[in-house]
Each structure stands twice: as structure tokens, then as C-alpha cells.
């Protein structure tokens, strides 16, 4: 399909290791106590010098990576983990939450000194992103840089250590709202069966990524492009039954009407340039120039694109049972995976490094090692492969979850299903875009 993919109507927006030796309540209380004499003394102590700038920068850079876990979002630990996160955020909310960050004119990043960095330190301490030993100062030092990167990684944002628009928005969402988000997602997680299958695939729409899970651990994780607000990916529990190498792409009716016909009115050579053929009900090819593209109704024909480098699905299509004509697939537009907000498709799901996922899916189907898969793709010959054993697949909407080890993950509520407008950070997402 064209642009990112999945179940139907919804929406979303652009969104150190934790100090295990101290609890949230211990962090929250000093951050908001009226009597901050110890903090004031620490900040104003001239003898302290620049000790907080001597923090190991390499250790700070590793903090974002420490957030990544091979514990799957769906699994036997998912409900206990999010319940633990709920308890943590209940404590935070009961202690007064966290301060709002209001930067001055200069952008907050490594090397900057600004009074608002003190509030930033408090904010990061409350959620365990910044250890207490970092102290209080107005300097955006290596401690703060590492903590911001950890925060960003927990919120699906690029861990660059810079307080940009979406990082600031995510930080300033109140604790009570985050607690509500966790409770909403607890209900969602409780709906999944205990036995998800020894090998299964999970597509988390708001997180725009895919997990291939085997024996209770994440074997592969892939970035994904999913459906935009106006054409959302459907949420579904199904089974993957087929992989097609060098697939034909058959345009769904919605794309024909909304995208292809308007493009043909502007450029009558569009179908030819993109190797899209028109086929009638008997499989006979129809010449595009014989069609009245200015008619009120789109032609009742099949629009089928040949395999090749321009194919909308590129090398691979992954089929699962569903009533929405949705699927997972490769894409010739690999640069789209570098976008912060990957809600661009018409419902189907584009998969980064899809050949790795294909190899994993076919691992228990005899005769399909990676080398053979690559050989077949190079021929550009359409090759359907039925899996020896169907693999369960779960398209889910989990915007907040506990990942274990005190790590709590949040994502932007792109489809506005969490019940609070503050959780949809990017208000520009979901606008109609032409098929490419």
C-alpha cells in the first residue's frame, strides 16, 4: 500500500540508568518542599566548582540505550509491569507531580546555563531519569544531557539531549494525565490472552514499531510506518499465512478514488511511468488512454503494479487474515523511516529491514534460508510462499507500558484514543497526502 498502514478510524501526533536505590517519593518530596535550604546551599556553594560537569559523558550517552529491553510489550509480565508503573506514578501524583519547564530564549542543551535548568533537573529526578547525585545547578551538564536522552528514549523521541518542541511538550504533560494514560493502557493489556503463541508478531501502532517475539523474548524489533489519522491502521488479532517475494501491488479502491484518479487528471502518463496496468474482470489489459479520467466515477478496473524497484511494496508483502485488505510490506521509500512521526500510510504497515523479518517468519518453512530469499528477490519474479505454520500477529494500540526495571514508556496518542487531548503532541499529523 502507499504510505504507512493497519485497523480502521482513529488518530496521533508528533512525541543513566535509573537510580534504583531511591524511590519516587524520596525524589518527589525534596523537589517540591518549601524548605529547600540544602538545595540552595548546594547551588550557592562556591567551593563546589564545576564538579557536576565532570560526569562521564560516555556513561551519559549510554543511558538512552539502557532503556531498550528484549522484554516484549505483550507477554506474561506486561500487566504486572504496567501495574508497577501505575503505583510509581500514583506516588508521583500524590507528591505534587513535577514542575513545568519554561525555558528562556536559548534552547536547552549541553553547555547551556539557564535558571530553567534547575526545574528541568527536578523534573528529571522525579521520574528517575536523573540521579540525585547530579545535584542542583543552572548548568545543562553531562548529567542532564544523559537524563534528557533517557527521557526521550522512554517517549519514543530521538535521544539527542536537546529540549526541542516535542520533548518540552512531553515533559510538561502533568503526572495525573500520565497516570490516566497508564490506567487506560492497563485495560487494553488485560484483554490479551495469556498464550500469545511461541512465535508471534506485534505491531504497536502508536509506537510505530514491530516486535517479532520468540520464546518470550524479542528476537527482532523493526521501525514501522502506519496509517495516518484519516486512514488509520486497523487493530486486529490474526495470523500471518503468506509471504510474497516480488509482489504485485493492487491498489485498493480508496487509493484509486482519492489518489490515482486525481493524479491521472494532472498527468496522463502517471500509470505508465509507475508500471501500473489496468485489468478488466477477465484479466484483459485496458489502455489508460481509453478511460475518461474526468468522469465522476473512477473506472471499475483493477489497478495492478508490476514487481520491480518502483513497486509500492518493493521486495516483499506479508499477508495476514483480515477483512480490511491490509498487510505488511517493504517500501522503496526507505527515507520515511527517518521521520520522527511515521503515520503516513493508507492503513497498511511498512516494515524497515523487512528481509530480516521475512527470514524470521520463514525460519520454520523448509527451503527458505536467507540466501535463497535474496536470490529470488533478485529475479523480480512474483513468488508467493505459504508458511508451514501460521504465525500469530497482533495489531495493538499501546501508548503507555511498563518495560520492567523501573522503565516506563509513553507514546503520542496519534489516534486520540486515550481520552485527553494533551497526549496528542503533534497536531499536524493525519492530513491527507497524495500516494507516492
Secondary structure, 3 states (H helix, E strand, C coil): CCCEECCCCCCCCCCCCCCCCCCHHHHHHHHHCCCCHHHHHHHHCHHHCCHHHHCCHHHHHCHHHHCCCCECCCCCCHHHHHHHHHHHHHHHHHCCCCCCCCCCCCCCCCCCECCHHHHHHHHHHHCCCCCHHHCCCCECCHHHHHHHHHHHHHCCCCCCCCCCHHHHHHHCCCHHHHHHHHHHHHHHHCCCCCCCCCEEEEEECCCCEEEEEECCEEEEEEEEEEECHHHCCCCEEEEEEEEEECCCEECCHHHHHHHHHHHHHHCCCHHHHCCEEEECCCCCEECHHHCCCCCCCCCCCEEEECCCCCCCCCCEEEEECCCCCCCEECCCCHHHHHCCCCEEEEECEEECCHHHHHHHHCCCCCCCCHHHHHHHHHHCCCEEEEEEEEEEEEEECCCEEEEECCEEEECCCCCCCCCCHHHCCCCCCCCCCCCC
